[in-house]
Every structure is written in C-alpha cells, then in structure tokens.
Amino acid sequence: MMALQSSNLKPIRSLPQVNAPERHVSQAEYRYAFNYCTFNYSMSFWRWKEWETALDWMALNGVTTSLAMVGMEQVWYNTLQRLECTQKEIDDFIPGPSYTAWWLMGNCPHFIMTAGKNT
C-alpha cells in the first residue's frame, strides 16, 4: 500500500501474468487532489522526496487535477510592485508560506508573520 505519509511498498520479485486486457473508467471527469489548507500547512516545506512521493501517489490514484500554488507569492509581489506599493506595504501584505490559505480566505489578521523575504 502507498499513502502520502507512509507506505509499506516492497520490491516486486515478479509481475503477475495478465490474462485479459483490463480497463477501469472513473465516473468523475476530474480527480482532484489537495486543497489550500493541505498545501500550506505541510506542503510549503516539502523537499523533493515528499513531492516525488505525492506525484507517485497521484499517478497511482488517477488524479488528473492538482492544486499547485507554487510561486503565487511572487505573482502578488510583482503585482504590488507594479501598483507602486512600498516594500513595507508589500511585506506587510504577503504572509509567510504557512499562512497563505488563511490569507486567501480572508482570515489572516495583520499581526501574523509575513514572508519577510525582502526586508
């Protein structure tokens, strides 16, 4: 069995013989993985090993659509610069990676830690 947090996969010694073609069709047009909270609370700090496991898990489970917010803070940063916001205004507006979900849902109070990458 393979799961996102752990697995008990062992090397396969031999593959089973396939006697007839098999086809499995999902009733859903899109098979979606993740949500903003999942993406932010843990995935913000993943390294390649965790991403590789997640990609394998999605492929094995027929996921066709995945939330991918990677780089979103940079889009906001560039937009706010073009709107001529000051560096302090930008730093105060964009939260740290663990808080992006709350920020996008409008639940991020001003006192929560900001990204601070450019201060």
C-alpha positions as CSV (number, residue, x, y, z in Angstrom):
1,M,0.0,0.0,0.0
2,M,1.2,3.5,-0.8
3,A,0.0,6.6,1.1
4,L,1.2,10.1,1.2
5,Q,2.6,9.9,4.8
6,S,3.9,6.3,4.7
7,S,4.0,3.2,2.7
8,N,4.8,-0.5,3.0
9,L,6.0,-0.9,-0.6
10,K,8.4,-3.7,-1.1
11,P,10.4,-4.6,-4.3
12,I,8.4,-6.8,-6.7
13,R,10.1,-10.1,-7.5
14,S,7.9,-10.9,-10.4
15,L,4.9,-9.3,-12.1
16,P,1.6,-11.2,-12.2
17,Q,0.5,-12.6,-15.5
18,V,-2.2,-10.6,-17.2
19,N,-4.7,-12.9,-18.9
20,A,-7.0,-10.4,-20.4
21,P,-7.0,-6.6,-21.0
22,E,-8.4,-4.5,-18.2
23,R,-9.9,-1.1,-18.4
24,H,-11.1,1.0,-15.4
25,V,-13.1,4.2,-16.0
26,S,-13.7,6.8,-13.4
27,Q,-17.2,8.2,-13.0
28,A,-15.7,11.6,-12.4
29,E,-14.3,13.7,-15.2
30,Y,-11.7,15.3,-12.9
31,R,-10.0,13.6,-10.0
32,Y,-8.7,16.4,-7.8
33,A,-6.0,16.3,-5.1
34,F,-5.3,18.7,-2.3
35,N,-6.8,21.9,-1.0
36,Y,-5.4,25.2,0.2
37,C,-5.0,24.1,3.8
38,T,-3.2,20.8,2.9
39,F,-1.0,22.8,0.5
40,N,0.0,25.3,3.1
41,Y,0.3,23.5,6.4
42,S,2.7,20.8,5.3
43,M,3.5,21.1,1.6
44,S,5.0,24.6,1.9
45,F,8.1,23.0,3.4
46,W,8.3,19.8,1.4
47,R,11.6,18.8,-0.3
48,W,11.8,16.8,-3.5
49,K,11.4,13.4,-1.6
50,E,8.0,14.4,-0.4
51,W,7.0,15.8,-3.8
52,E,8.1,12.7,-5.5
53,T,6.0,10.5,-3.2
54,A,3.0,12.8,-3.8
55,L,3.4,12.7,-7.6
56,D,3.7,8.9,-7.5
57,W,0.6,8.6,-5.2
58,M,-1.4,10.9,-7.5
59,A,-0.4,8.9,-10.6
60,L,-1.4,5.6,-8.9
61,N,-4.7,7.0,-7.8
62,G,-5.7,8.5,-11.1
63,V,-5.5,12.2,-10.1
64,T,-6.0,14.4,-13.1
65,T,-6.0,17.8,-11.4
66,S,-3.9,19.1,-8.5
67,L,-3.8,22.4,-6.7
68,A,-0.5,24.0,-7.5
69,M,0.1,27.3,-5.8
70,V,3.8,27.3,-6.2
71,G,5.1,30.8,-6.9
72,M,1.9,32.6,-6.1
73,E,3.6,34.9,-3.6
74,Q,5.9,36.1,-6.4
75,V,2.9,36.9,-8.6
76,W,1.5,39.0,-5.8
77,Y,4.8,40.6,-5.1
78,N,5.3,41.6,-8.8
79,T,1.7,43.0,-9.0
80,L,2.1,45.0,-5.8
81,Q,5.4,46.5,-7.1
82,R,3.7,47.5,-10.4
83,L,1.0,49.2,-8.3
84,E,3.8,51.2,-6.7
85,C,3.4,49.8,-3.2
86,T,6.3,50.4,-0.8
87,Q,8.5,47.4,0.2
88,K,7.0,47.7,3.7
89,E,3.4,47.6,2.4
90,I,4.3,44.5,0.3
91,D,6.0,42.7,3.2
92,D,3.0,43.5,5.5
93,F,0.5,42.3,2.9
94,I,2.1,38.9,1.8
95,P,2.1,36.3,4.5
96,G,4.6,33.6,5.2
97,P,4.0,30.3,3.4
98,S,2.2,28.5,6.2
99,Y,-0.5,31.3,6.2
100,T,-1.3,31.6,2.5
101,A,-4.5,29.5,2.8
102,W,-5.8,31.8,5.6
103,W,-4.8,34.9,3.7
104,L,-6.6,33.8,0.5
105,M,-9.7,33.0,2.6
106,G,-9.6,36.5,4.2
107,N,-8.9,35.2,7.7
108,C,-5.3,36.4,8.1
109,P,-5.0,39.2,10.6
110,H,-2.3,41.8,10.2
111,F,-0.2,40.6,13.2
112,I,0.5,37.1,11.6
113,M,4.1,36.6,10.5
114,T,4.8,38.0,7.0
115,A,7.0,36.5,4.3
116,G,9.8,39.0,5.1
117,K,11.9,37.7,2.1
118,N,12.8,41.2,1.0
119,T,13.4,43.0,4.4
